Amino acid sequence: MPNLTLKNVGAVFGKKDKAEPKEEEDEIDASEFEDDDEAPKPPRSRRPKDTPFTQQRIAAVNPVVTPRRIIPLYLFLAAIFVIFGAVMVSISARVDHMLIYYERCAEAAPTNGFHPMSPGDFEWNFHKSPGYSAYPQWKYIPGDGTDATASNGTCQIRFVTPDTLPKSVYLSYWIENFYGNHRRYVLSFSEDQIHGQNTSITDIRDNVGINCKPLVTNSEGKQYYPCGLIANAMFNDTFPFELIGVDNTASYPLTNEGITWTTDKDRFRKTPLNYDEIVPPPNWVKQYPDGYNSTNVPNIHEWEEFMNWMRTPAFPTFQRLIRRNDNDSLPAGAYEIDIGLNWPVTEFNGRKAVFMTHGSSIGGKNNFLGTIYLIGGCICAAMALILFCSTILTRRSLGDLNYLSWNRE
C-alpha cells in the first residue's frame, strides 16, 4: 500500500480530478424514450358513464292520477274513437256490391230462355235503393266439347243495377268452402320455377319444405310446369272482357290488367325451360290437349290471373280479382255476363259466385274496423261515467293521511 500523508492526499485527489475530463452533455434524443415503460392503464370498470341518461338523472314526469285528469282523457279518447268509427261505417255503408252464385247453373238454369234465380242464389246491396229486390236471371248453354274455355257449358246471367257504380269497378270470383290453407297444399309449388330458373326434376322434388310433391313429373318423366297442387287446382272458369248491355244499355268494358299487386311481377318470371322438357299439370289438359309447343308455353310474368291464384287463401271463403275498370263508372241499367264453366265445386260441397263492387277511400265494404272503433269509444265513455259517479258518491279526499293503514284504529 502506498504511503499516504496529509501532504499528498490532496495531490492524489487533485490529479484524479485533472485526469478525468469533464464530459460534454449530449443532446436529448427522442429515441432515448422509446424503451421507457408505458404509463399503467387504468383498470377497466363496468360502471356506467357519468351522464344524466346512464345515471338516471333525466327529468321525469310523474303525473298524479286523479279523477279530474283521467275523466277528460277518457272523454277525449271516446270522442276520437266514435268520430273515426262513425266515418268508417258511413263510408262502408255507401259501398254497393252484387253477389250472384252460379254453381247450380247447369242443373237449375233453363236452356231455352232466361228464368229468375232463387232468393238464396244472390245478394244485393245498393245504399240508394235499399228496397231493391229485382231477381237476376240466368240461362245455361250446354257445352259441345269443342270449346276448351267452356268445356262444361256456359252460364249466362242477366242483372239490373238500379244505381250507378262509381269507378273503379271490380269484378271478382267468389269461392266458399275451399280450404286452401292445408299444409300439403300450401307447400306444393316450386319457388325456383316461379322465379324463372332452369330447374331440374331434383330441384322441384327434393327441396326441403317447399316442393312440388305429389305433382312433380308425368309418366314420361317430364316435369310439370307449373308443378304442384296449387297450380293444378287453379280456378279456370272464364270471364268476359265486357258486360253486355241489355235493353238499350251500352256494353261496359273490362280488363285483366292491374288485377294483381305490382310487386308480383318481380317474383313471377318467364321460364327458360324448353317446351319439350315440360308438360302442363293434369287438370290443364283441356286447355292444352296436345301439350306444350313453341308458341303456347304460359308466360307467368304476364299472367296476372295465375299470380292471384298462387296467393293461397287463409280462410275457406275468399275472392280473387279477375276484371276491373278504372276509367268509367258503371251506369245503371241491365247487363249480361257469360261465364264459361270449367271449375267444379260439387266434389267438396263448395260454392262459387261472381262478385262485383266498387272502391272507396277505405277500400271495399267492411264494417269491422269502424265497429271496433265505435265499441272502443263506448268503452272509454263508460269508464269516464263510472269514474265520475264513483267520485261523486265516495268523495274521498286526495292525499288524506288518515287513510294510511298505520293511522287507522
Secondary structure, DSSP 4 states (H G I P E B T S, - for coil): -----HHHHHHHHHHHHHHSPPPPPPPP-GGGGTTSPPPPPPPP--SPPSSTTTTT-S--------HHHHHHHHHHHHHHHHHHHHHHHHHHHT--EEEEE-TTHHHHS-SSS-EEPPGGGEEEE-TT-TT--PPPEEEEE---S--GGGTT-EEEEEEEESSPBPSSEEEEEEEES--TT-HHHHTBS-HHHHTT----HHHHHS-SSSB-TT-SB-TTSPEESS-SHHHHT----B--SEEEEESSPPPEE-B-TT-S-TTHHHH-----S-GGGEE--GGGTTT-TT---TTT---TTT-HHHHHHTS--SSSSEEEEEEEESS--B-SEEEEEEEE-----GGGT-EEEEEEEE--TT-SS--HHHHHHHHHHHHHHHHHHHHHHHHHHH-PPTT-GGGSGGG--
